[in-house]
Every structure is written in C-alpha cells, then in structure tokens.
C-alpha cells in the first residue's frame, strides 16, 4: 500500500515555507531569519515505493537517520521559517529535499522519494563530449570545462555523469521533486511554477570527487517534454535551478523549444527545471471530522478546473493545511486518506487574495470505535 502524502497531476504548486498569510510575495531581498520551534515526522521511499533504511536526514541543525520502515522524526527543532526544508541523503541516490510550511509547536508530516543515480556516460574533461540521459535528453560539455567543486581547480581526468529525469506529470511528483513548486524569479520575486520538465545531474571524477562546470564554460542541456505537455509547451521558457541552501527554485537562463525538447545552456549543475511562472495567493484550511476532531496527515489535493494542473500536501497534527494556489482560478478540493480513498470533494474559488476556508468537515466512512481490554504487567526488574 502506498503511503500517500502528496499527489500532483501536473506540476503547479502549493507549498512554500512562509508562515505569514499576508506575506509580500514580491519582496526582493531574502527576509531576515525568524526562528520557531517545531517538529517533523517523515518517510523516505525509493522509486519502487519501498522504505529506505539508514538515510541521513537533516532538519535545521538537527540530524537523524531513517529506521527500517524509512521513517524519521524530529521533536522541538529550532528552524528558520523562511528556509524550512528537510534534506535526505543516501549513497547511490541524489539528495532529496522537501520544503514545507511549519508552525510553532506543531508536528508536520512529509514524504520523500529518493532518485537513484543513473549513469549517463562519461567523457574526458580536456576534450568535452555529449552524454545521453537515460530517460531522454542529453548534456553537451565543452572542452576544458570542468573544475573540482571543493576548490574550483581545473580538472583534467575522466568525468562520470549521473542523471535522472523527473516527469512533472507523475502522480508522485511532489514526493519526487526537490523543494516544492515555488521559485524566485530573476527580479527576486516569489512565484508559483508550472513545470514542463526537470532533471538532476551530478558530476564526479576518477577519485569520486565532486565536479562542477568551470566559470565561462556552460553546458548545453537538452530535456525532453512529456508527451502530454508538448502541445501546450511555450516556444521559450525560463530555466530554474534548485538552491540547496534555501530549499527553493531560482530562475537562471532560458530554454527554447526544439521539437519535443527544451534546449538551454546552464552554468552549473544541480536540479534544473523548465517552468512557466504564475501569480499565486495563500490558501489555508483545517480538516476535521463530523465530531470536530482534526484529521492529521491526510492528503489535500487542489485542482485547477480549467486545466490538468493541481497540487497537494498533507495536514499537520492539528488538521491544518496551507500553501499557494493560482490566482483567479476555479478549483476543486479532494481529500484522501492514507490508503488513497476519497474522503471529500468540493469546489472553491476563484480567489484574488489570500484565503482561509476555515473548517472542511469530512465524514469517515465505516468509522467505528473498538474496545480493547487486558491487564498491564509491571516488567521492571526489582533490585
């Protein structure tokens, strides 16, 4: 059974890490750090949705590892609400990142799916070359265009390229992609993103050292557009890279449509994303049962009725969900339990400003109360 946390049909979407619902989305400078104490529980899966044991997890300045069920938990962590994300690492996988909204003293829930590092080939640094990305696309490197990431020194050995395409139409996209679908554009303004293709690329040397592109030596990235998105893909689209220090996408460069691919130049490697930016408003709601109890860790899906774009996230321990939604759009709200069963459907919007829908009341089908009886035995050894 897949443990459903996030569900996205086409990548638009919801969650960023700002606490204030009236936050100015057009603020150019990063806000000053603002710390809260919060808790987090999550689960780490591989691409087959099996738990990944022994993953290293970092949240703020705290670290832990996943257990044999892929589960981790942090309690009482001080975190800057403007850079609120968790990082997961495991040998053989790309690092996973999840960005989310956190509130003071609340237990939050996340899930991440780690992407395996797949070999895209190798080339000699001094001569450059082209490697094919396994799931579609390619990267072309110029001669003498590689440096060691640790000290920026010129590297002349073999370059080994790992790559993994991220399909924005995947039902599990919000588990797979790093961060969320909020980005900072070239003007320093925060925007919602609609993706037409993503990829993770990593370079290593003969000794396993991390490599990067040399200054002034960009690589040409060719990225396939999912078949269902080709017709609606714009002729030119902004490129965005994932900033691993802030947990957010940042605009850098442009890609042009060539057939069913986007082609653009990149100056460094991280995760790259081809996205159309959009204006958004803040959305909040609380999910409760008919008896008034909060429903924690259930999936809330919000879908744009004028397209296939949608996004989702989970409620926290108080039943609250929050994020960003497209401005002036009619939307549907669907709530799922952990087994992907639909608990609620409804329509909302359009909204031209931040909105709090208040309580969404959900009826739990076939709910019942069971009784448990027994005897507690003190097993503490006496001395």
DAQUIDA-V937047 format. One record per residue. PSI is psi in radians with two decimals (none if undefined). Layout:
BEGIN
[[PSI] [PSI]]
END
This chain:
BEGIN
[[2.19] [2.31] [1.70] [2.08] [-0.81] [2.52] [2.13] [2.26] [-0.78] [2.53] [1.88] [-2.75] [-2.81] [-0.95] [2.33] [-3.13] [0.84] [2.40] [-0.68] [2.15] [-0.35] [0.31] [2.43] [1.89] [-0.22] [0.18] [2.22] [-0.83] [2.49] [2.40] [2.72] [2.59] [2.43] [1.91] [2.46] [2.90] [2.14] [3.03] [2.75] [2.36] [2.43] [3.05] [2.43] [2.22] [2.81] [-3.04] [-0.25] [0.19] [0.47] [2.55] [2.52] [1.88] [2.57] [0.29] [2.46] [2.23] [2.31] [2.28] [1.94] [-2.23] [0.07] [2.58] [2.70] [-3.06] [2.73] [2.61] [-2.95] [-0.12] [0.10] [0.24] [2.50] [2.83] [2.47] [2.38] [2.34] [0.86] [2.37] [2.17] [2.48] [2.09] [-0.28] [-0.22] [0.99] [1.62] [2.77] [2.52] [2.35] [2.32] [2.59] [2.27] [2.38] [-0.10] [2.69] [2.60] [2.47] [2.52] [2.41] [2.13] [2.41] [2.93] [2.29] [2.59] [2.75] [2.22] [0.31] [2.53] [2.07] [2.79] [2.35] [2.84] [2.46] [2.50] [2.03] [2.47] [2.21] [2.54] [2.00] [2.35] [2.22] [0.05] [-2.97] [2.85] [2.90] [2.18] [-0.67] [-0.42] [-0.28] [-2.97] [3.10] [2.34] [2.56] [2.30] [2.25] [-0.75] [0.00] [2.35] [-3.09] [2.93] [2.26] [2.21] [2.48] [2.84] [2.46] [0.52] [0.40] [2.42] [2.82] [2.34] [-0.53] [-0.62] [0.10] [0.32] [2.54] [2.36] [2.37] [0.04] [-2.75] [2.51] [2.16] [2.18] [2.14] [2.44] [2.69] [2.10] [2.44] [2.01] [1.99] [-0.18] [0.01] [2.41] [-0.36] [0.35] [-0.67] [-0.38] [-0.62] [-0.84] [2.62] [2.55] [-2.14] [-3.05] [0.90] [2.35] [2.83] [2.06] [-3.14] [-0.40] [0.06] [0.28] [2.52] [2.32] [2.67] [2.66] [2.48] [2.03] [2.50] [0.26] [2.44] [2.75] [2.56] [2.33] [2.39] [2.43] [2.34] [2.77] [-3.01] [-0.54] [0.21] [0.07] [2.61] [2.36] [2.82] [2.96] [2.47] [2.59] [2.35] [0.12] [1.19] [2.75] [2.69] [2.10] [2.17] [2.11] [2.14] [2.46] [2.29] [2.45] [-0.68] [-0.20] [-0.14] [-0.80] [-0.65] [0.05] [2.29] [2.79] [-0.57] [2.57] [2.50] [2.54] [2.52] [2.39] [2.73] [2.10] [1.90] [-0.21] [-0.45] [-0.20] [0.67] [2.66] [2.50] [2.40] [2.34] [1.75] [-3.11] [2.57] [2.60] [2.54] [2.20] [1.76] [-2.11] [0.41] [2.76] [2.41] [2.24] [2.91] [2.44] [2.56] [-0.08] [2.95] [2.38] [-2.54] [2.40] [2.62] [2.31] [1.94] [2.53] [2.13] [2.71] [2.72] [2.55] [2.84] [2.79] [2.42] [2.39] [2.60] [2.81] [2.31] [2.17] [2.78] [3.01] [-0.38] [0.03] [0.09] [2.43] [2.51] [1.90] [2.59] [0.71] [2.65] [2.24] [1.96] [2.29] [2.17] [2.36] [2.05] [-0.26] [-0.04] [-3.04] [0.03] [2.40] [2.92] [2.85] [2.88] [3.04] [2.67] [2.66] [-2.94] [-0.26] [0.07] [0.11] [2.50] [2.60] [2.70] [-2.80] [2.48] [2.76] [2.47] [2.49] [0.74] [2.48] [2.35] [2.69] [2.60] [2.18] [2.29] [2.27] [2.61] [-3.05] [-0.24] [0.28] [0.26] [2.40] [2.18] [-0.42] [2.50] [2.56] [2.98] [2.51] [2.92] [3.13] [2.75] [2.34] [-0.07] [3.01] [2.49] [2.40] [1.98] [-0.07] [-2.46] [2.31] [2.05] [2.21] [2.34] [2.18] [1.95] [2.39] [0.38] [2.54] [2.88] [2.22] [2.65] [2.49] [2.21] [2.72] [-3.00] [2.24] [2.24] [2.33] [1.95] [0.20] [2.23] [2.29] [2.51] [none]]
END
